[in-house]
Protein backbone atom coordinates (compact mmCIF):
# COMPACT_ATOMS: atom_id res chain seq x y z
CA UNK A 1 0.00 0.00 0.00
CA UNK A 2 1.40 3.36 -0.99
CA UNK A 3 -0.06 6.29 0.89
CA UNK A 4 -0.69 9.21 -1.41
CA UNK A 5 -0.20 12.37 0.61
CA UNK A 6 -0.40 15.92 -0.65
CA UNK A 7 2.00 18.55 0.71
CA UNK A 8 2.12 21.90 -0.98
CA UNK A 9 0.57 20.49 -4.15
CA UNK A 10 3.17 17.71 -4.45
CA UNK A 11 2.23 14.07 -3.96
CA UNK A 12 4.32 11.86 -1.70
CA UNK A 13 3.50 8.94 -4.02
CA UNK A 14 6.74 9.79 -5.85
CA UNK A 15 8.46 9.17 -2.50
CA UNK A 16 11.17 11.74 -3.30
CA UNK A 17 11.09 15.11 -1.61
CA UNK A 18 13.47 18.01 -1.16
CA UNK A 19 14.82 18.75 2.31
CA UNK A 20 13.15 22.18 2.41
CA UNK A 21 9.73 20.68 1.76
CA UNK A 22 10.37 17.93 4.30
CA UNK A 23 11.31 20.57 6.87
CA UNK A 24 8.10 22.52 6.20
CA UNK A 25 5.87 19.43 6.44
CA UNK A 26 7.88 17.29 8.85
CA UNK A 27 5.13 16.74 11.43
CA UNK A 28 2.63 15.68 8.76
CA UNK A 29 5.18 13.40 7.11
CA UNK A 30 6.16 11.89 10.44
CA UNK A 31 2.52 11.21 11.29
CA UNK A 32 2.00 9.32 8.00
CA UNK A 33 5.37 7.70 7.30
CA UNK A 34 4.43 4.57 9.27
CA UNK A 35 1.47 3.98 6.94
CA UNK A 36 3.65 4.11 3.85
CA UNK A 37 5.34 0.91 2.73
CA UNK A 38 7.90 2.74 0.64
CA UNK A 39 10.69 4.89 2.06
CA UNK A 40 10.80 8.63 1.50
CA UNK A 41 14.00 9.69 -0.26
CA UNK A 42 15.11 13.13 0.84
CA UNK A 43 17.20 15.25 -1.49
CA UNK A 44 19.23 18.39 -0.91
CA UNK A 45 20.04 20.53 -3.94
CA UNK A 46 18.88 17.69 -6.16
CA UNK A 47 21.19 15.08 -4.63
CA UNK A 48 19.95 12.14 -2.53
CA UNK A 49 20.96 12.72 1.11
CA UNK A 50 18.75 10.61 3.39
CA UNK A 51 15.97 8.05 3.54
CA UNK A 52 13.05 8.21 5.97
CA UNK A 53 11.22 4.99 6.82
CA UNK A 54 8.63 4.11 9.43
CA UNK A 55 9.76 2.36 12.58
CA UNK A 56 8.04 -0.95 11.74
CA UNK A 57 9.57 -0.99 8.27
CA UNK A 58 12.99 -0.26 9.75
CA UNK A 59 12.60 -3.15 12.22
CA UNK A 60 11.65 -5.50 9.34
CA UNK A 61 14.70 -4.38 7.35
CA UNK A 62 17.02 -4.99 10.30
CA UNK A 63 15.46 -8.41 10.87
CA UNK A 64 16.01 -9.31 7.21
CA UNK A 65 19.63 -8.18 7.37
CA UNK A 66 20.22 -10.28 10.48
CA UNK A 67 18.63 -13.31 8.79
CA UNK A 68 20.81 -12.81 5.71
CA UNK A 69 23.91 -12.47 7.87
CA UNK A 70 23.02 -15.73 9.65
CA UNK A 71 22.57 -17.48 6.29
CA UNK A 72 25.93 -16.16 5.11
CA UNK A 73 27.63 -17.49 8.26
CA UNK A 74 26.00 -20.90 7.74
CA UNK A 75 27.09 -20.94 4.10
CA UNK A 76 30.66 -19.97 4.96
CA UNK A 77 30.84 -22.55 7.75
CA UNK A 78 29.59 -25.27 5.42
CA UNK A 79 32.61 -24.70 3.19
CA UNK A 80 35.21 -24.89 5.95
CA UNK A 81 37.28 -28.05 6.26
CA UNK A 82 35.89 -30.60 8.68
CA UNK A 83 37.29 -33.56 10.57
CA UNK A 84 35.76 -36.67 12.10
CA UNK A 85 34.07 -36.26 15.49
CA UNK A 86 36.25 -39.01 16.98
CA UNK A 87 39.40 -37.05 16.11
CA UNK A 88 37.99 -33.87 17.67
CA UNK A 89 36.90 -35.69 20.84
CA UNK A 90 40.34 -37.34 21.17
CA UNK A 91 41.98 -33.91 20.93
CA UNK A 92 39.68 -32.52 23.64
CA UNK A 93 40.43 -35.49 25.89
CA UNK A 94 44.18 -35.06 25.33
CA UNK A 95 43.91 -31.41 26.41
CA UNK A 96 41.75 -32.27 29.42
CA UNK A 97 44.03 -34.96 30.87
CA UNK A 98 47.17 -32.77 31.27
CA UNK A 99 45.05 -29.94 32.70
CA UNK A 100 43.52 -32.30 35.28
CA UNK A 101 46.95 -33.70 36.21
CA UNK A 102 48.32 -30.19 36.59
CA UNK A 103 45.42 -29.23 38.87
CA UNK A 104 45.99 -32.29 41.07
CA UNK A 105 49.70 -31.58 41.43
CA UNK A 106 48.93 -28.08 42.67
CA UNK A 107 50.89 -26.30 39.97
Secondary structure, DSSP 8 states (H G I E B T S, - for coil): -----EETTEEGGG-EEEHHHHHHTHHHHHHHTTT-SS-EEEEETTEEEEEE--HHHHHHHHHHHHHHHHHHHHHHHHTS----HHHHHHHHHHHHHHHHHHHHHT-
